[in-house]
Amino acid sequence: MTSSQGQLEGKVAAVTGATSGSGRAIAARFAAEGANVVLLARGADRLEALASQLGPATVGLVTDVGDADNVRASFAAIADRFGKLDILVNNAAVYRPCPVEELPDEDIVAHVSTNFVGAVHTCRAAIPLLRAAGCGDIVNTSTELTVLPFPMMTMYVASKAALEMFSEMLMAELPDDDIRVTTLVQGTSHGEGGGSTGWEWDGAISARAFELWREQGLLERTNGRIGQSVESIADVHLFVVTRPRGQRLHRLHCFAC
């Protein structure tokens, strides 16, 4: 997929989980296309470094999407600086394998607050700014594991499945607004920061998980599409947000072939 320079000229885009993996690539691609890009992530040093790298049209805001007040403050800053928002990409996510009976309390809370509730917080805050722009796009990132569930990834899959239904309901709530809500069901990624999980994985639990996936034939079923470049994922996001306004891609699958 190719594009010409400046497809997002004059647009304001906010990307969560912007300092690693797909989020970083999406932010870079949007900036290259002329957008003012707001980077939302938790690490101040990484935000500062990336904003400096991408140029003066890029701003980093330290944001924990699971914290409602933190999200409100970040979107108030967007409103003060730009007065509008054209694109919101909910890319932030955390995951690691663990049997349900062994799940730590903090893992349960973090999966739900980052992967699902965080997107609720950002969408709620973004809608008035998208209206102020006259139209806009929300892209919520889900996972191919909602299509092919892997055991021991239960909290990740459940939180992303909730996000998918939230996207459907949000779209139904905005019939009179030109705000498109697209669910991007995404596969694994590789490249700079690709495959970032947000957490360290426990080696012993991971080994058990991979053995179980192997026994159930899940690794064979994903053979041939086990990863795509973060740059190709960024291409897909650009494609989604630059469609003619009459086109809506409610749910789009983005797997490597």
Secondary structure, DSSP 8 states (H G I E B T S, - for coil): ----TTTTTT-EEEEETTTSHHHHHHHHHHHHTT-EEEEEES-HHHHHHHHHHH-TTEEEEE--TT-HHHHHHHHHHHHHHHS--SEEEE---------GGG--HHHHHHHHIIIIIHHHHHHHHHHHHHHHHTSEEEEEEEEGGGTS--TT-HHHHHHHHHHHHHHHHHHHH-TTS-EEEEEEEE--EESTTTT--SS---HHHHHHHHHHHHHTTHHHHTTT-S-EEHHHHHHHHHHHHTS-TT---SEEEE---
